[in-house]
Amino acid sequence: MRLREMEANIHATDAAFHQTVKHQPEDSQKPWMKKVILGGKLFALGVVTLVAVKIASVLAGFIIVAALGWMSYKLFFESKKTNL
């Protein structure tokens, strides 16, 4: 008897119709905001890169000056001690 009721419900013409609704995320209302954030990140990455290159060039300058100073010391002052 229950099977007949279920079969009658399956073939009923007034069956409930459920339609899915696509939920939009809140940030999809502002698509330009993603571009602004990406642009800000790229700008920050550029600034960090420029600062890193500047620091590296200053450190390289110190290393070169130190190396030249050490070589000058070895050539001009150290050799006088060994000749005496």
DALINRA-V709203 format. One record per backbone hydrogen bond with DSSP energy under -1.0 kcal/mol. CO is the residue of the C=O (numbers start at 1). NH is the residue of the N-H. If there is no record, write none. Layout:
CO:NH  CO:NH
//
This chain:
1:5  2:6  3:7  4:8  5:9  6:10  7:11  25:28  26:29  27:30  30:33  32:36  33:37  34:38  35:39  36:40  37:41  38:42  39:43  40:44  41:45  42:46  43:47  44:48  45:49  46:50  47:51  48:52  49:53  50:54  51:55  52:56  53:57  54:58  55:59  56:60  57:61  58:62  59:63  60:64  61:65  62:66  63:67  64:68  65:69  66:70  67:71  68:72  69:73  70:74  71:75  72:76  73:77  73:78  78:82  79:83
//
